[in-house]
Amino acid sequence: MRIQIRRQDIAFEVFKSSGPGGQHKNKRFTAVRLTHMPSGIVVVAQKRRSLAANKALALEQLVHKLDILHRPAKERVATHKTRAAKERTLEWKKRRARKKSLRCQKYDEEG
């Protein structure tokens, strides 16, 4: 399902990008920041040297994030412990109970 984004819902901002790319990238306003007003999602693209390429990349990222946001949550399937896991737990409890009962016997003999 492709989400439709209205132009008036997006705040478009350009700024100078940083990093490698030479003078063309560092002197010109090529980085793009898009803010989707209704959801508050902010996307920044400064990978490419051209403003148009960064704008297209940012729009693509925004659509992807909105798609994830509006995706219905998967229904959780209840699981149960396996028989082996139950047996391990019971065995651990028995060992612990024996250990504790031995402590009580030691104090009973002394006191």
MIVOFI-374957 format. One record per residue: x, z, y of N, C-alpha, C, CB in turn; residue in one letter; residue number from 1. Coordinates in steps of 0.001 Angstrom, whole numbers, plus 524288, in hexadecimal, padded with zeros to 5 digits. Each point is the difference from the previous one (the first is absolute). Glycine has a CB too. Layout:
N
nxx_nzz_nyy_caxx_cazz_cayy_cxx_czz_cyy_cbxx_cbzz_cbyy_aa_i
X_Z_Y_X_Z_Y_X_Z_Y_X_Z_Y_A_NUM
...
end
This chain:
111
nxx_nzz_nyy_caxx_cazz_cayy_cxx_czz_cyy_cbxx_cbzz_cbyy_aa_i
80349_80000_7FB61_7FCB7_80000_8049F_80374_80000_804DC_7F8D1_804C3_7FB24_M_1
8067F_7F780_8081B_80314_7FF7C_804CE_7FD18_802A7_8047C_803F9_7F77B_7FCD2_R_2
7FEAA_80BEF_80602_7FD97_802D4_8044B_8004F_7FCCA_804FA_80250_8088C_7FBCD_I_3
7F95A_7F74D_80719_7FFD9_7FD44_804FC_8014D_803E4_80458_7F93E_7F984_7FC94_Q_4
80A81_8050E_806BD_80195_8035C_8045B_7FE61_7FD52_80512_807AD_803C9_7FAD7_I_5
7F5B5_7FF22_8087F_7FE78_7FDD7_80511_80497_8007F_803CB_7F678_80258_7FE65_R_6
80A3F_7F9BA_804E6_8044F_7FFED_803D2_7FFC7_804A8_803B8_80018_7F646_7FF6E_R_7
7FB27_80B40_8022F_7FF89_8043F_803CE_80140_80554_7FD9B_7F945_7FAC0_804B1_Q_8
8071E_8059E_7F62E_8015B_804F2_7FD6B_805DE_800E4_7FFA4_7F7CE_7FF41_7FAF1_D_9
80B4D_7FCDA_8069B_805B3_80057_7FF6B_8029F_8005C_80553_7FF80_7FAE2_7F7A5_I_10
803F7_808FD_808F3_80350_80067_804AE_80538_7FD70_7FEA2_7FB8C_8087F_8032F_A_11
805F4_7F398_7FFD3_804AB_7FCDC_7FEFF_8042A_80177_803FB_7FA97_7F891_7FC45_F_12
80A07_808EC_801D9_8043B_801A7_80374_8051A_7FD72_7FE33_7FB6B_808A5_801DD_E_13
807A4_7F560_801DD_8050E_7FDA8_7FEB0_8045D_8033D_80274_7FBED_7F6FA_7FF73_V_14
8089A_8090D_7FDE3_8048C_802C9_8020D_804EB_7FD8F_7FDC5_7FAD3_8085B_800E8_F_15
8099A_7F938_80122_804F6_7FDEF_7FE21_8014D_80289_7FACE_80320_7FE67_80938_K_16
7FE19_7FE59_7F2FF_80156_80215_7FAE1_805C4_80168_7FFDD_7F8E8_7FAA3_7FBCB_S_17
80882_80883_80070_80570_801A1_7FF7C_8022F_7FE0E_7FAD5_7FE51_807F3_8058F_S_18
806BC_7F8AA_7F9CC_8027B_7FE84_7FB1D_802C6_7FAD0_80064_7F944_804FC_7FB52_G_19
808AF_7F916_8003F_802EE_7FB20_80003_7FC77_7FB57_80134_8063E_803E1_7F98B_P_20
7FC07_7F7FC_8087C_7FCFF_7FB50_80134_80217_7FD32_804BC_7F844_80428_7FC1C_G_21
80B79_7FE1F_80682_80275_7FD53_8045C_7FD0C_800A1_80511_80382_7F9BC_7F9B9_G_22
7FE57_80365_80A2F_7FDD1_80069_8053D_7FA3D_7FE91_80032_808C5_7FE02_80381_Q_23
7F5C2_7FE05_7F987_7FA93_7FE3A_8002C_7FC49_80478_7FEB0_802DF_7F6F2_7FD85_H_24
7FE92_80C21_7FE9B_7FCA8_80447_7FE50_80046_8049C_803C5_8013F_7FD23_7F6C4_K_25
80367_8040F_80B37_800B8_804A5_80335_7FE3E_7FF4A_805AD_80764_80248_7FA38_N_26
7F886_7F8EE_807CB_7FE9E_7FF1E_8057D_7FA31_7FF0F_800CB_808D5_7FC5D_80153_K_27
7F49A_8019D_7FAB9_7FA97_7FE56_8009F_7FC40_803FC_7FD8C_802F1_7F696_7FFFD_R_28
7F844_8092E_801D8_7FBF3_80365_7FDDB_7FDCC_7FD5E_7FB16_7FDC4_803B9_8090F_F_29
8045E_7FDA5_7F275_7FE53_7FD7C_7FB27_7FD53_803BA_7FC36_80749_7F9D1_80126_T_30
7F946_80B3A_7FF94_7FD86_803B6_7FC75_7FA44_800B9_80181_808A5_80495_7FE95_A_31
7F41F_7FC8A_7FD8E_7FA61_80072_800CD_7FE10_80530_7FDCD_7FF05_7F62E_7FF9E_V_32
7FD98_80C64_8035A_7FD63_804C2_7FE1F_7FA23_7FF15_8007C_807A2_805F3_802B3_R_33
7F5AF_7FA4D_7F8EC_7FA56_7FF5C_7FFF3_7FD7F_8053E_7FEB9_800CE_7F67F_7FD44_L_34
7FB2D_80AEA_805BD_7FD1D_804CC_7FF06_7FA54_7FE98_7FF0F_8063A_80552_8058F_T_35
7F7C4_7FC2E_7F5F9_7FA86_7FF1B_7FEC8_7FCF7_804A8_80216_80221_7FA94_7F7E4_H_36
7FAE2_80490_80C4A_7FD68_8043D_802CF_7FC2C_80336_7FCB0_800FC_7FA93_807E1_M_37
7FB84_80305_7F51E_7FC3F_80329_7FD0D_80288_803A6_7FBFD_7F9AF_7F8D0_80145_P_38
80A70_80566_7FC18_80262_80334_7FBE6_804DF_802E5_801D0_7FC7C_7F9BB_7F993_S_39
805F7_80475_80AB1_804BA_80284_801E9_804EF_7FE5A_7FD20_7FA7A_80768_80280_G_40
8053A_7F49C_7FA4E_80488_7FE1D_7FD14_80393_7FCFB_803B0_7FAB6_7FF89_7F7A1_I_41
80A61_801A8_8081B_803E2_7FD61_80347_803C8_7FD1B_7FC68_7FF33_806E7_80733_V_42
801DE_7F42C_7FA24_80396_7FCBD_7FCF7_80413_7FDC5_803B1_7F8F3_7FDC4_7F962_V_43
80C0B_80285_80507_8044A_7FDE1_80327_802C7_7FBD0_7FCCE_80123_80898_804EA_V_44
80006_7F2F8_7FD9A_802F4_7FBCD_7FD79_80451_7FE3F_803AE_7F811_7FD11_7FAD3_A_45
80CC7_80349_8034F_8046F_7FE29_80319_8041D_7FD84_7FC76_7FE4C_80705_806B3_Q_46
7FFD7_7F6FC_7F4E3_80388_7FDC9_7FC24_80218_7FAA4_8019C_7FB29_804F2_7F934_K_47
80180_7F7E0_80904_80158_7FA9B_80158_80203_7FF92_80599_7F940_7FCE2_7F9AC_R_48
80909_7FE9D_80798_80214_7FF2F_80542_7FBEF_7FDCF_803C2_808B6_7FE8E_7FC06_R_49
7F2E0_7FFB2_801ED_7FC0F_7FDB3_80370_7FB3A_80389_80078_80324_7F713_7FD84_S_50
7FA89_808D8_80711_7FB61_80326_80114_7FB6F_7FE49_7FC97_80317_80159_80932_L_51
7FC28_7F995_7F633_7FB9D_7FDFB_7FCEC_80073_801A9_7FA45_7FF4D_7F856_80620_A_52
8056D_8076D_7F7CC_800CC_80185_7FA8A_7FF03_805D1_7FF45_8068C_7F8CA_7FEF0_A_53
7FB46_80A5A_804C6_7FF20_805A3_7FFAA_7FA3B_8015C_80097_808F4_80179_80392_N_54
7F44F_7FBA7_7FFBE_7FA6C_800F0_800C1_7FCFF_7FECB_7FAFB_800E4_7FDE1_80996_K_55
8006E_7FDC8_7F3F1_7FD74_7FE94_7FB10_80127_8040F_7FBC8_800A9_7F67E_80265_A_56
80434_80B59_7FD7A_80191_803F5_7FC2A_7FD12_8051D_800EE_808E2_7FBD4_7FF50_L_57
7F697_805BC_80596_7FD45_804D8_80152_7FA36_7FFA9_7FE9B_8066E_80190_8073A_A_58
7F71C_7F9F6_7F9DC_7FA83_7FF4D_7FE99_7FF3A_8004E_7FA1C_7FEC1_7FA7A_807F2_L_59
804D8_80336_7F52F_7FFC8_8002B_7FA4A_8006C_805A3_7FE0A_803FB_7F6FE_7FF95_E_60
7FFA5_80C04_802AF_800AA_80576_7FE7B_7FB30_80334_8015A_8099E_7FF20_8014B_Q_61
7F416_7FFD6_80332_7FB54_802DA_801AF_7FB6D_7FEF6_7FC50_80316_7FF80_8094F_L_62
7FC28_7FB9A_7F549_7FBCC_7FE9D_7FC61_800DC_802C5_7FAC7_7FEDD_7F735_8046F_V_63
80601_808F2_7F9C9_8013E_8028D_7FB09_7FECC_805D8_80043_806FD_7F94A_7FE51_H_64
7FA8B_8094A_805ED_7FEFE_80599_80095_7FA28_8012A_8005C_808A1_800EF_8047A_K_65
7F481_7FBD0_7FE56_7FA53_800B5_80060_7FD5A_7FF15_7FABE_8005C_7FD37_8095F_L_66
801A8_7FF13_7F3AE_7FDEB_7FEFA_7FACF_800B0_804C9_7FC84_801FF_7F66E_80109_D_67
80297_80BF9_7FF3B_80104_804BD_7FCF1_7FC6E_80470_801D1_80962_7FD35_7FEA8_I_68
7F5DA_80333_80672_7FCC0_80429_80230_7FA52_7FF83_7FE3E_805F8_80069_807B5_L_69
7F803_7FACA_7F80E_7FA86_7FF2E_7FEAE_7FF0A_7FF05_7FA38_7FEE2_7FC82_808D8_H_70
8052F_803B7_7F408_7FF6E_7FF33_7FA66_7FD2E_804B9_7FDA7_80841_7FA6E_7FFB2_R_71
7F3D4_804BB_7FD0C_7FD48_8047D_7FDB8_80397_802FA_7FC44_7F770_7FB39_800D9_P_72
807FD_809EA_7FF2C_80347_80342_7FCA0_7FE5B_7FF42_7FA54_80145_80697_80742_A_73
80294_7F954_7F54A_7FED0_7FF75_7FA7A_7FD8A_8050A_7FE0B_8076D_7F99B_7FEC8_K_74
7F4E0_805BF_7FDC4_7FD6F_80495_7FDD6_803B2_802A3_7FC25_7F712_7FBE0_8012D_E_75
8094A_80941_7FF4E_8039F_802EE_7FCBB_7FDB0_800B7_7FA96_8039B_8049E_807E3_R_76
7FF8C_7FA37_7F430_7FE4F_800A6_7FAA5_80200_80548_7FE1D_7FFFF_7F62A_7FE56_V_77
7FC72_80D19_7FFF0_8018E_80530_7FE2F_80312_7FF7B_7FAEA_7F814_80418_8044F_A_78
80C26_7FEBA_7FB5B_8032F_7FFE5_7FB4C_80007_8056B_7FD8C_8059B_7F8BC_803AE_T_79
7FBE7_8078F_7F774_8005E_8050F_7FD67_80556_8007A_7FD77_7F642_80038_7FE6F_H_80
80B50_80499_80084_8050D_800E4_7FD86_7FFDA_7FE09_7FA66_801A2_807CF_805C4_K_81
802C8_7F64C_7F87E_80053_7FE61_7FA8E_8003B_804D5_7FC89_80496_7F79D_8028A_T_82
7FA6A_807AE_7F882_8001F_80460_7FC51_80574_8026B_7FFD8_7F8E4_7FBC3_7FAA2_R_83
80B18_800F4_8056A_80561_801F9_7FFCD_80139_80350_804D1_802AF_7F81D_7FAC3_A_84
7FB6B_80634_809D1_800F5_802F9_804C5_7FD38_80540_7FFC6_800FD_7F7A8_8050A_A_85
7FA44_8086B_7F8E9_7FD27_804F1_7FF6F_802E8_803AD_7FC56_7F783_7FB58_8019F_K_86
80A6A_8027A_7FA05_802D9_80339_7FC37_804FE_80233_8025D_7FC4E_7FA9F_7F8BD_E_87
80680_8023C_80A51_804C6_801EA_80295_7FEC2_8047C_803B0_803F4_7F712_7FF57_R_88
7F7D3_8085F_803A5_7FE70_80419_803A9_7FEA8_80503_7FD1D_7FCB0_7F934_8062F_T_89
80051_80653_7F597_7FE8C_804A2_7FCF8_804C7_80299_7FD93_7F74E_7FBF3_7FE27_L_90
80C48_800EA_7FFE8_804CC_80229_7FDAC_8033A_802E1_8041D_80015_7F8BA_7F95C_E_91
80040_80508_80B53_802DF_80289_8043F_7FD74_8052D_8016E_802D1_7F73F_80364_W_92
7F7F5_808E3_7FCC5_7FD31_804CB_8014B_800DF_8042E_7FBD0_7F942_7FAB3_804CF_K_93
806BB_803A5_7F63A_800E6_803C0_7FBBE_80573_80260_80059_7F9D1_7FAF7_7FA51_K_94
80A1F_801AC_806A6_80561_801F5_80084_80076_803D7_80482_8035D_7F79D_7FC4C_R_95
7FA42_80727_807FB_80036_80367_80494_7FD41_80531_7FEF3_80045_7F817_805C7_R_96
7FB51_807B4_7F787_7FD21_804CA_7FEB7_8033F_80379_7FC5E_7F772_7FB31_80110_A_97
80B34_80253_7FB10_80363_80303_7FC6F_80467_802A4_802FF_7FDE4_7F9CB_7F8B7_R_98
80470_80349_80AE2_80450_80214_80318_7FE31_804B4_80334_8040F_7F70A_8006A_K_99
7F75D_8088A_801E1_7FDF7_8043F_80334_7FE8A_804B3_7FCA6_7FCB9_7F974_8067C_K_100
8011A_8058A_7F4EF_7FE90_80464_7FC9F_804E0_802E0_7FE14_7F7DD_7FB33_7FD3D_S_101
80C6B_801FD_80202_804E4_8028D_7FE74_80202_80389_8045A_80229_7F85D_7FA3B_L_102
7FD15_80613_80A99_8019E_80350_8045F_7FCFB_80521_7FFFC_80237_7F805_8053C_R_103
7F8C3_8079D_7F9B8_7FCBE_804B8_7FFF0_801BE_803A3_7FB9B_7F868_7FAED_803BE_C_104
808DD_802F9_7F7B4_801BC_80330_7FB88_80508_802DC_80151_7FBC3_7F9B6_7F9C9_Q_105
807C4_803A9_808F9_804F3_80263_8015E_7FF29_804BB_80381_80463_7F74F_7FF2C_K_106
7F819_8083A_8048E_7FEFC_80462_8038D_7FD05_80466_7FD40_7FFE2_7F9B6_80788_Y_107
7FCCC_804F8_7F4AB_7FD08_803F6_7FD1F_803B0_80358_7FCAD_7F81A_7FA0B_7FFD3_D_108
80BF5_8037D_7FDEB_803AE_802E5_7FCAD_80359_803C5_8034A_8003A_7F85F_7F9AA_E_109
80127_805FD_80B1C_80347_80345_8035D_7FCF5_80497_8023C_80557_7F82B_80232_E_110
7F5DB_806DE_7FF70_7FD18_803CF_80304_7FCC9_80380_7FCCE_7FFE9_7F9F0_806F0_G_111
end
